[in-house]
Amino acid sequence: MSSADTALDLDEAAPQILAAVHAAIGGEEISVSDETVQQLLAAAVKLYAAKRDAGAKLAAFTGEDAVTATEVAVTCVGMTEVVNLELFELALWAGWSNI
């Protein structure tokens, strides 16, 4: 499968994944496994970072996929903890880089 085929598959799958996520978090109990959440988050982070490294200046989220400041903060804290990155270090890195 070429990378063009993979991109097309992701383009087609993204709306379905988003709809499934909205359905999963809409109830009282979230029945998605921790491993699935981790895999989806890792995949999204890797894809976004690769696009930015390739020169794309895309925003992290669109209006239709808007997330709250709380959701961003919770996720960022979780990600920085797992890679042992302090918020101060992240701020320094962002100031020195071209992201």
C-alpha positions in Angstrom: 0.0 0.0 0.0 1.4 3.4 -1.0 1.5 6.3 1.3 -1.1 8.0 -1.0 -3.4 5.0 -0.4 -2.8 5.3 3.4 -3.6 9.0 3.4 -6.8 8.4 1.5 -7.8 5.7 4.0 -7.2 8.1 6.9 -9.1 10.9 5.1 -12.1 8.5 4.8 -11.8 7.1 8.3 -11.4 10.3 10.3 -15.1 11.4 10.2 -16.1 7.9 11.2 -13.6 7.8 14.1 -14.7 11.2 15.3 -18.3 10.1 15.2 -17.5 6.9 17.2 -15.6 9.0 19.8 -18.5 11.3 20.2 -20.8 8.3 20.7 -18.4 6.7 23.1 -18.1 9.7 25.4 -21.8 10.5 25.1 -23.0 8.0 27.7 -22.4 7.6 31.4 -19.8 4.9 31.0 -17.0 5.0 28.4 -16.5 1.5 27.1 -13.4 2.2 25.1 -10.3 0.4 26.4 -7.4 2.4 27.8 -5.1 0.8 25.1 -7.4 2.0 22.3 -7.3 5.6 23.7 -3.5 5.5 23.9 -3.1 4.1 20.4 -5.4 6.8 18.9 -3.7 9.6 20.8 -0.2 8.4 19.8 -1.3 8.1 16.2 -2.8 11.6 16.1 0.3 13.1 17.8 2.7 11.4 15.4 0.7 12.4 12.4 0.3 16.0 13.5 4.0 16.3 14.4 5.0 14.8 11.0 2.8 17.3 9.2 4.3 20.3 11.2 7.9 19.0 10.6 7.1 18.8 6.9 6.2 22.5 6.9 2.5 22.5 7.4 1.3 25.4 9.6 -2.1 23.8 10.4 -4.0 24.5 13.6 -4.2 21.6 16.0 -8.0 21.7 15.8 -10.7 23.0 13.6 -13.8 24.8 14.7 -16.0 21.7 14.1 -13.6 19.5 16.2 -13.2 22.1 18.9 -11.9 21.0 22.2 -12.1 22.9 25.5 -9.1 24.4 27.4 -9.7 21.8 30.1 -9.5 18.9 27.6 -6.3 20.3 26.2 -4.8 20.9 29.6 -5.7 17.4 30.9 -4.2 15.8 27.7 -1.1 18.0 27.7 -0.3 17.2 31.3 -0.7 13.4 30.6 1.5 13.6 27.6 4.3 15.7 29.3 4.2 13.3 32.3 4.8 10.2 30.2 7.8 11.8 28.4 9.1 13.4 31.6 8.9 16.9 30.1 8.3 19.9 32.4 6.0 22.7 31.3 8.9 25.2 31.6 11.0 23.1 29.3 8.1 22.9 26.8 7.7 26.7 26.9 11.4 27.2 26.3 11.4 24.7 23.4 8.4 26.3 21.8 10.1 29.7 22.0 13.3 28.5 20.4 11.7 26.4 17.6 9.8 27.1 14.5 6.6 25.2 15.4 
